[in-house]
Amino acid sequence: MARDFEQKCGLEPGSLDLPLSEAELSSGSVSHAAQPRIQVDVPLKQISVWDDQTPVNDDEVCVPFLREVELAAGSGRFSIEEHDAEFLRFGKKSLRENGVQFSNAKCVTVRGNSMIPVLRDGATVGVNTGKTGLGDIADGDLYAINHNGQLRVKQLYRLPSGIRLRSFNRDEHPDEDYTFQQMQDEQIAILGHVFWWGMYAR
């Protein structure tokens, strides 16, 4: 394979077997101009366009969104419910490979700047609602949380006395530690493990 690559790139036979010298490694003296330019033509498949009325394929599943829903006008209390009118399509194979049962896949919209630079305001995350126990926590992974009716996405860490919620933007959002009793008092519940996220470039 190396010989074939050398021939196609116009390199001396055996040149890929030679290690770079210390001078070449430290100075980056391998000239880009001297390196052959490889162009590979990859035919692009036509993009399949769909909307909310397009039937779901056999190898796809519609994943609904979880939303904060106000319980009573002006009460300031919220509940987490599914939003049937909005959903994303996921391939069943992708969910299966990530250990997510189709019925346990939900989506959540991230709000605020606490998870910058990884997740901006308005980013969407896919959540596996089959992993909601304290024993399911993998330290440092992202989880969706119901905090007294507020949807939050945080890194979670298990502590001997409870849990730690961590933001990527720790300058503005320091760690939050909660004992098991405080979790009950503030109605903190794990909604699920984040297995996917996406957002538009800005």
C-alpha positions in Angstrom: 0.0 0.0 0.0 2.8 2.4 0.9 4.6 1.7 -2.4 1.4 2.3 -4.3 0.9 5.6 -2.5 4.5 6.7 -3.2 4.0 5.9 -6.9 0.7 7.8 -7.2 2.2 10.8 -5.3 5.4 10.9 -7.2 7.6 10.1 -4.2 10.8 8.2 -4.2 10.3 4.4 -3.6 10.8 3.7 0.1 10.5 7.4 1.2 7.5 6.6 3.4 9.7 4.1 5.4 12.2 6.8 6.3 11.7 8.6 9.6 11.9 12.4 9.7 15.0 13.9 11.2 14.9 15.9 14.4 15.5 19.1 12.4 12.6 18.3 10.1 10.3 17.6 13.1 11.2 20.7 15.0 11.2 23.1 12.2 8.5 21.7 10.0 10.9 21.9 7.2 9.0 19.5 5.0 7.9 21.9 2.3 4.2 22.0 1.5 5.2 23.0 -2.0 7.2 19.9 -2.4 4.4 17.7 -1.3 2.2 16.4 -4.1 -1.4 17.7 -4.1 -3.9 14.9 -4.1 -7.3 15.5 -5.4 -10.0 12.9 -4.9 -13.3 13.3 -6.7 -16.1 12.0 -4.5 -19.5 12.0 -6.0 -22.0 13.7 -3.7 -25.4 12.1 -3.3 -28.5 14.2 -3.8 -29.9 15.5 -0.5 -33.2 14.0 0.5 -35.6 16.8 1.5 -38.3 16.2 4.0 -40.7 18.1 6.2 -43.1 17.3 9.0 -45.6 15.8 6.6 -43.0 13.4 5.0 -43.6 9.8 6.2 -40.9 8.3 8.3 -38.8 5.6 6.7 -38.5 2.1 8.2 -35.0 2.8 9.3 -35.8 6.1 11.0 -37.5 7.2 14.2 -39.1 10.6 15.1 -37.6 11.9 18.4 -39.8 14.4 20.2 -38.6 17.5 22.2 -39.0 17.9 25.9 -40.3 21.4 26.9 -40.9 23.5 30.0 -44.6 23.9 30.2 -46.1 26.4 32.6 -48.6 24.8 34.9 -50.8 27.8 35.5 -50.8 31.3 34.2 -48.5 33.5 36.2 -47.7 30.7 38.8 -44.1 30.5 37.8 -44.2 26.7 38.1 -43.2 24.6 35.2 -43.5 20.9 34.3 -41.4 19.0 31.7 -43.5 17.5 29.0 -43.1 16.2 25.5 -43.7 18.5 22.6 -45.5 16.5 19.9 -45.5 19.2 17.3 -41.7 19.3 17.0 -39.3 16.5 16.5 -36.0 15.4 14.9 -35.4 12.3 12.8 -32.7 9.9 13.8 -31.5 6.7 12.1 -32.4 3.6 14.1 -29.0 2.2 13.4 -27.3 5.3 15.0 -29.4 5.0 18.1 -28.9 1.3 18.4 -25.1 1.7 18.1 -25.1 4.3 20.9 -27.2 2.0 23.2 -30.3 4.1 23.0 -33.7 2.5 22.8 -35.9 4.3 20.3 -38.7 5.0 22.9 -36.1 6.5 25.3 -34.7 9.1 22.8 -35.8 12.7 23.4 -34.4 16.1 22.4 -33.9 19.2 24.6 -33.0 22.8 23.6 -30.1 24.3 25.6 -30.8 27.8 26.9 -28.3 30.4 28.2 -24.5 30.7 28.1 -23.5 28.3 30.9 -22.3 25.6 28.5 -20.3 27.8 26.1 -18.1 27.1 24.2 -19.3 23.5 23.7 -23.0 24.3 23.6 -24.3 27.7 22.6 -27.7 29.1 23.4 -30.2 27.3 21.2 -28.2 24.1 20.7 -30.2 20.9 20.6 -29.1 17.8 22.5 -30.3 14.2 22.2 -31.1 12.6 25.5 -31.3 8.9 26.5 -34.1 8.9 29.1 -33.2 5.3 29.9 -30.3 6.5 32.1 -31.8 8.4 35.0 -30.3 6.9 38.1 -27.4 8.1 40.1 -25.7 4.8 39.3 -26.0 5.7 35.6 -23.8 8.8 36.0 -20.4 8.7 34.2 -18.4 11.5 35.8 -18.0 14.4 33.5 -20.6 13.3 30.9 -23.5 15.6 30.0 -27.0 15.0 31.4 -30.3 16.7 31.0 -31.8 17.6 34.4 -35.2 18.7 35.7 -34.5 21.2 38.4 -37.9 22.1 39.9 -39.4 22.3 36.4 -36.4 24.0 34.8 -34.7 22.1 32.0 -30.9 22.2 32.4 -28.0 20.5 30.7 -24.9 20.0 32.8 -21.8 17.9 33.4 -22.6 15.6 36.3 -20.3 14.2 39.0 -21.1 11.8 41.8 -20.1 12.9 45.3 -20.2 10.8 48.5 -23.0 13.0 49.8 -24.8 13.9 46.5 -24.0 15.3 43.1 -22.1 18.1 41.4 -23.4 20.1 38.5 -20.7 21.7 36.4 -20.9 24.2 33.5 -18.3 24.6 30.8 -18.5 28.4 31.3 -17.2 28.1 34.9 -16.2 31.8 35.1 -19.8 32.9 35.1 -21.4 29.6 36.4 -19.5 28.0 39.3 -20.0 24.4 40.3 -23.2 23.6 42.2 -23.0 20.8 44.8 -26.2 19.3 46.2 -26.7 16.8 48.9 -29.2 14.0 48.5 -31.5 15.9 50.8 -31.1 19.1 48.8 -31.9 17.2 45.6 -35.2 16.2 47.2 -35.9 19.6 48.5 -35.2 21.3 45.2 -36.8 18.5 43.1 -33.7 17.8 41.1 -34.1 14.7 38.9 -31.9 13.3 36.1 -33.9 13.2 32.8 -31.2 11.3 30.9 -27.8 11.0 29.4 -26.8 13.3 26.5 -25.8 11.1 23.6 -25.8 13.6 20.7 -25.8 17.4 20.1 -25.9 19.8 17.2 -26.3 23.5 16.5 -26.1 25.9 13.6 -22.8 27.8 13.0 -22.9 31.5 13.7 
